[in-house]
Amino acid sequence: MSDLAYFDYAATTPVDPRVQAAMQPFFAETFGNPSSVHRFGQKAEAAVETARETVAAALNCRPDEIFFTSGGTESDNLALRGTALAMREHISANMILTCRAEHHAVSKTAEQLASHYGFQVKWLETDGNGMLLPATLEKVISSETALVSVMYANNEIGTINAIPEIARICRLHGVPFHTDAVQAAAYLPTDVQILGVDLLSLGAHKFYGPKGIGVLYIRKGTPILSSQTGGGQESGLRAGTQNVPYIVGLAEALRLTFAERAIRSEHVRPLRDRIIGRVLEEIPEVRLTGHPTMRLPNHASFAFQDVDGNLLLTLLDAAGFACSSGSACKTGNPEPSEVMTAIGLSRDWSLGSLRVTLGKDSAADQVENFLETLPGLVKRARSLSRDERTRPRSHKSRVN
């Protein structure tokens, strides 16, 4: 697929060759179980603990505050479920504060905690850019709050939240604060002391590491219960044999991200600005979604009025450009995503969402080709979408 231009780095990234090289020995050479006492196990355990120290250095925390999981989704689940249950057990707190604009790993977990575990969920309103204003949280947080979860940067629209200020409010009220930093870690600082968070989730495949491995940072002293029991790995919080090669890969990917973050941002930001500027200038009936300046440097997202977003993605793919949409479905009758609804877009706008996300391998000529192609495809998709809505529906008689 070398002829395709990949503009979906927010969905996943290719594994960096340097990360692959770091992982390789742990598949067949140093293959021991880290829980085994013999030398094979000791070497594997040493690799896991070295990786833990590497991740801790990138997050500016203690190694024993780093817990490896199967990815960002599991990290979010453990953070919400484990902390909410622990806080209810400790101080009878029963309220979870979060936003509809969160990733489903957070919002669906909060919904399950409400429907099956008896928690109350207060959905915090975001502004038209998808940003949670700290004052909104300050109005509702109380001694009844078990947990606050607010994402660092939005995966659909790229908006960056004021995490240190939100953390300050939570700390004043003695409430644990979790942030989903899965989308943010590739480009934003991850120093948990500056961010002030109690829990932070990462997923390796968003920053050129392998899929299926993640991290949950848990500040020492934060109440949390295990949601996966078994052999007692990860200090009893996440049972199961550790995935040594993937843990090594995550650590190396995060180390490289930490070292190269500024260079990568400098590469993608002007390309992103080029996309935003030309799309808003050259295509009618379009809106930029997300904050105009407080957004991820690689992230451009739009809503086109009266356009079927899935149809537009299909046309783009046929033309050689891989992008994504905020639409909840790929086929059939799509519904607007929760994020599009949360920022107040009507249905005729919200179904026409497009996300264009860049990476360290994105090239200026790819961007120019995309910008030359997109206006015609939007026009075609809009025409087809409007034709579909105005086409008379046939009615078949029912045979009894």
Summary of the structure (lengths in Angstrom):
residues: 400
radius of gyration: 22.4
end to end distance: 52.2
largest distance: 75.3
contacts: 1392
relative contact order: 0.15
helix: 45%
strand: 14%
